[in-house]
């Protein structure tokens, strides 16, 4: 396992270097995405603004609906930028990678099978944000530079400038390695061992 200090946007060569179990800290930009804006994009077929599309190649998406304050000059001030559970948005992962060129998704809870396979097929990865780290995460965001689809607030699309954002865990890599799958398998094995010691059949 290794730690990488990376700069977004990300290249395929970097994604291929990362392995499940590695950690990363990020400089550059991260784009906040969430259920409402992904539903608008993929289910309602509302196209993204051209200036945003141009910025998404090699980008990192963060599953978030941040707590912010709008200032008199129209900009937004960060209050608390937490992270939400990713697997309920799994069905959008392949489209984000294939159509818009994102290279990584950051969030909590992992992805389902199609999202994991999309990481393999399209050279992407999933980065886990440790639960309860919203205060630290917010401090590592230097500025909210742009926002699109403000009518969906707080589930608009956000452009955050970050410095030393993380560390995040590479939990699903582009080689098919998956820490969530490994942990579940080990937990099942441990449970079967405990049940056997207690004389209880695992199918009971």
Number of C-alpha atoms within 10 A of each C-alpha: 9 10 15 15 13 15 18 17 19 17 15 13 9 14 19 15 12 23 21 22 18 18 20 22 17 22 19 18 25 25 24 24 24 24 18 16 24 22 14 15 16 14 10 10 10 12 10 16 10 8 8 16 13 11 16 20 20 19 24 27 26 27 23 24 23 23 14 16 13 10 9 7 6 8 15 18 14 18 13 18 21 21 24 20 18 24 17 13 17 18 17 18 26 21 17 22 25 16 11 18 21 26 28 27 29 28 23 19 18 25 25 16 11 14 26 24 20 22 26 18 15 16 23 33 32 29 27 24 26 16 13 10 13 16 12 14 20 18 17 19 21 16 18 19 13 14 17 16 16 12 9 14 16 18 21 22 26 26 21 21 19 23 17 18 23 21 19 21 21 25 25 30 27 25 20 16 19 21 17 16 13 11 11 11 12 12 12 13 12 12 13 16 14 13 14 12 10 9 9 12 10 12 5 5
